[in-house]
């Protein structure tokens, strides 16, 4: 079973995201209270816990949820191989994948410490299709 491991936000751009109990997803907005919310194609960022695990052995600093600026950490789903347009149900919400990977910020803290960062190649982005609450432990279902 694929599941949500952690939900994370940052109130200001440029700050590391931190875990919260739950996130509220709003249509055409993203996560209520997150600095990166807005009416654009990268409302929500997701990263598989398996991707973070691959970095833990190589990185001299502890890697927790939100360290890669991701909003949702998952386990049991191969995020990086989902095609754009795939819909995911998490809790009472639905997301649509809009982008796989992104250009890395030059000299991010993780890349400086470990020599690489998984978010640019293994992170994905999505928009909110159905509003609601997401929290750790929610099951993830691939709809299309």
KOLGU-431923 format. One record per residue: z, y, x of N, C-alpha, C in turn. Coordinates in steps of 0.02 Angstrom, whole numbers, padded with zeros to 5 digits, always signed. Layout:
% KOLGU-431923
ZYXZYXZYX
...
% end
This chain:
% KOLGU-431923
+00000-00060+00042+00000+00000+00000+00000+00062+00044
-00044+00108+00030-00046+00172+00065+00006+00218+00033
+00041+00257+00075+00092+00301+00048+00099+00366+00087
+00129+00415+00055+00147+00478+00085+00211+00467+00125
+00210+00486+00189+00269+00479+00233+00309+00544+00234
+00274+00601+00236+00309+00666+00240+00264+00719+00211
+00295+00771+00182+00258+00830+00160+00287+00890+00197
+00243+00934+00221+00263+00986+00268+00230+01053+00252
+00266+01107+00264+00238+01174+00253+00258+01220+00310
+00224+01275+00315+00245+01332+00356+00236+01394+00314
+00286+01436+00315+00284+01497+00275+00242+01552+00307
+00232+01548+00373+00192+01597+00409+00141+01562+00452
+00081+01591+00457+00029+01564+00501+00053+01568+00573
+00034+01518+00612+00053+01516+00682+00119+01481+00695
+00155+01463+00642+00218+01427+00649+00206+01352+00638
+00247+01312+00670+00244+01239+00660+00266+01224+00588
+00233+01175+00557+00254+01155+00490+00318+01114+00495
+00357+01115+00442+00420+01077+00440+00423+01036+00375
+00455+00978+00378+00459+00935+00318+00501+00969+00263
+00479+00957+00202+00515+00980+00142+00520+00920+00094
+00563+00926+00044+00575+00871-00004+00512+00855-00045
+00477+00908-00067+00417+00899-00107+00373+00961-00100
+00310+00952-00116+00264+01009-00118+00232+01013-00187
+00220+01074-00208+00186+01086-00272+00114+01106-00258
+00067+01067-00283-00004+01081-00274-00031+01119-00334
-00068+01172-00319-00096+01215-00370-00172+01217-00363
-00207+01210-00418-00280+01212-00420-00307+01276-00390
-00360+01271-00350-00393+01328-00317-00344+01368-00273
-00291+01336-00251-00242+01371-00210-00215+01328-00152
-00197+01266-00166-00167+01224-00116-00092+01216-00128
-00053+01221-00075+00019+01210-00080+00055+01277-00092
+00092+01279-00146+00131+01339-00161+00182+01350-00105
+00181+01410-00075+00228+01426-00022+00203+01413+00049
+00144+01383+00056+00118+01369+00123+00072+01427+00145
+00078+01447+00207+00040+01504+00233-00036+01493+00232
-00058+01431+00233-00130+01417+00235-00161+01405+00167
-00122+01416+00114-00149+01407+00047-00200+01461+00032
-00245+01446-00014-00295+01495-00035-00355+01461-00065
-00400+01500-00091-00460+01474-00124-00514+01462-00071
-00505+01407-00033-00553+01389+00019-00554+01314+00026
-00595+01287+00071-00607+01215+00074-00555+01176+00115
-00508+01211+00147-00456+01176+00186-00386+01192+00159
-00376+01180+00095-00312+01195+00063-00256+01150+00088
-00271+01087+00099-00221+01037+00117-00246+00999+00179
-00203+00990+00229-00221+00950+00287-00180+00885+00286
-00214+00831+00304-00182+00765+00304-00193+00732+00372
-00142+00695+00395-00148+00659+00458-00110+00593+00450
-00142+00539+00472-00112+00472+00467-00056+00465+00519
-00002+00435+00498+00054+00421+00543+00031+00375+00600
-00018+00332+00586-00045+00289+00638-00077+00330+00694
-00109+00386+00677-00138+00430+00728-00083+00462+00770
-00029+00482+00738+00027+00512+00775+00059+00460+00820
+00066+00398+00795+00094+00344+00835+00055+00335+00900
-00012+00341+00896-00053+00333+00956-00039+00387+01008
-00015+00445+00986+00001+00500+01031+00072+00495+01059
+00117+00462+01024+00187+00461+01043+00198+00431+01113
+00160+00379+01131+00168+00348+01197+00145+00394+01253
+00097+00437+01239+00069+00480+01291+00101+00549+01296
+00140+00568+01247+00166+00636+01244+00239+00637+01267
+00256+00682+01314+00324+00686+01339+00374+00719+01290
+00349+00750+01237+00394+00781+01189+00394+00739+01125
+00451+00737+01089+00453+00700+01026+00403+00730+00975
+00368+00687+00940+00319+00710+00891+00343+00693+00821
+00361+00743+00784+00385+00734+00715+00333+00756+00665
+00350+00750+00602+00306+00771+00548+00293+00846+00551
+00230+00865+00542+00210+00935+00543+00192+00962+00611
+00203+00924+00664+00190+00948+00733+00116+00964+00745
+00072+00930+00708+00001+00941+00717-00026+00990+00664
+00019+01025+00631+00002+01073+00578-00025+01040+00515
-00006+00977+00505-00029+00941+00445+00021+00951+00388
-00006+00954+00327+00035+00960+00267+00062+00893+00242
+00021+00841+00249+00040+00776+00223+00028+00723+00277
+00082+00685+00291+00076+00627+00335+00071+00565+00291
+00026+00520+00310+00014+00459+00270+00024+00397+00313
+00029+00340+00280+00029+00276+00315-00009+00226+00271
-00051+00185+00304-00086+00132+00268-00154+00151+00240
-00181+00208+00261-00248+00228+00238-00286+00257+00298
-00348+00236+00306-00389+00257+00363-00422+00325+00346
-00383+00377+00351-00406+00444+00330-00470+00465+00365
-00474+00457+00430-00530+00484+00469-00597+00453+00451
-00597+00396+00416-00659+00364+00396-00675+00371+00323
-00637+00413+00287-00653+00427+00217-00712+00477+00215
-00762+00465+00175-00817+00513+00171-00796+00577+00134
-00827+00632+00153-00817+00694+00116-00836+00680+00043
-00796+00706-00003-00806+00694-00074-00760+00641-00103
-00728+00602-00059-00681+00551-00082-00623+00584-00119
-00603+00555-00174-00545+00581-00211-00485+00534-00200
-00427+00566-00191-00365+00530-00180-00314+00550-00233
-00278+00500-00259-00222+00514-00304-00158+00505-00264
-00115+00556-00268-00049+00553-00236+00001+00578-00288
+00047+00534-00307+00093+00554-00360+00054+00572-00421
+00068+00631-00449+00033+00654-00509-00028+00697-00492
-00045+00704-00429-00099+00749-00408-00162+00711-00389
-00216+00749-00382-00278+00723-00354-00306+00774-00304
-00331+00747-00249-00363+00788-00197-00434+00764-00187
-00477+00809-00162-00545+00790-00143-00555+00808-00070
-00576+00760-00030-00588+00770+00041-00647+00816+00051
-00637+00869+00091-00690+00919+00102-00713+00922+00175
-00672+00897+00221-00689+00903+00292-00651+00850+00332
-00685+00821+00381-00654+00774+00427-00650+00808+00495
-00590+00814+00522-00581+00846+00587-00591+00922+00584
-00580+00953+00642-00589+01025+00648-00592+01044+00721
-00614+01104+00734-00614+01129+00802-00542+01141+00824
-00527+01119+00884-00459+01126+00910-00446+01198+00933
-00386+01222+00917-00366+01287+00945-00361+01278+01020
-00387+01325+01058-00384+01318+01131-00312+01322+01154
-00293+01271+01191-00227+01270+01222-00169+01261+01174
-00178+01222+01121-00121+01210+01076-00066+01173+01114
-00005+01179+01090+00053+01152+01126+00048+01076+01135
+00024+01040+01085+00018+00968+01091-00033+00949+01144
-00090+00983+01143-00142+00968+01192-00118+00983+01263
-00081+01037+01271-00054+01053+01338-00005+01000+01361
+00037+00975+01316+00088+00926+01335+00060+00856+01346
+00013+00836+01303-00011+00766+01305-00081+00759+01333
-00117+00813+01340-00186+00809+01365-00238+00801+01311
-00215+00787+01250-00261+00782+01193-00222+00793+01129
-00260+00803+01075-00230+00812+01009-00272+00773+00959
-00240+00738+00913-00277+00696+00866-00302+00733+00804
-00274+00790+00788-00294+00826+00727-00369+00843+00726
-00398+00866+00782-00469+00885+00779-00516+00827+00763
-00497+00765+00779-00542+00709+00767-00518+00662+00712
-00453+00661+00697-00426+00613+00649-00393+00644+00588
-00384+00709+00589-00356+00743+00531-00411+00756+00479
-00391+00762+00416-00440+00778+00364-00413+00836+00322
-00458+00866+00284-00441+00922+00241-00465+00908+00170
-00430+00938+00122-00446+00925+00052-00429+00986+00010
-00457+00986-00051-00440+01036-00101-00405+01002-00159
-00367+01040-00196-00330+01015-00254-00378+01009-00313
-00381+00950-00343-00422+00938-00402-00378+00933-00464
-00317+00908-00455-00268+00903-00510-00200+00924-00483
-00170+00972-00516-00105+01000-00494-00048+00951-00504
+00007+00965-00468+00068+00926-00477+00110+00926-00415
+00157+00880-00413+00205+00874-00359+00189+00813-00316
+00196+00820-00249+00189+00765-00202+00252+00762-00161
+00276+00701-00148+00335+00693-00106+00330+00628-00067
+00370+00623-00014+00372+00562+00026+00386+00502-00020
+00351+00447-00006+00358+00386-00046+00306+00379-00100
+00270+00433-00117+00216+00428-00167+00162+00382-00142
+00136+00340-00187+00080+00297-00170+00016+00338-00167
-00030+00318-00123-00095+00350-00116-00148+00300-00140
-00190+00323-00185-00243+00280-00212-00310+00314-00200
-00358+00278-00172-00426+00304-00164-00461+00294-00230
-00487+00349-00259-00519+00346-00324-00594+00338-00319
-00626+00373-00272-00699+00367-00264-00716+00369-00192
% end
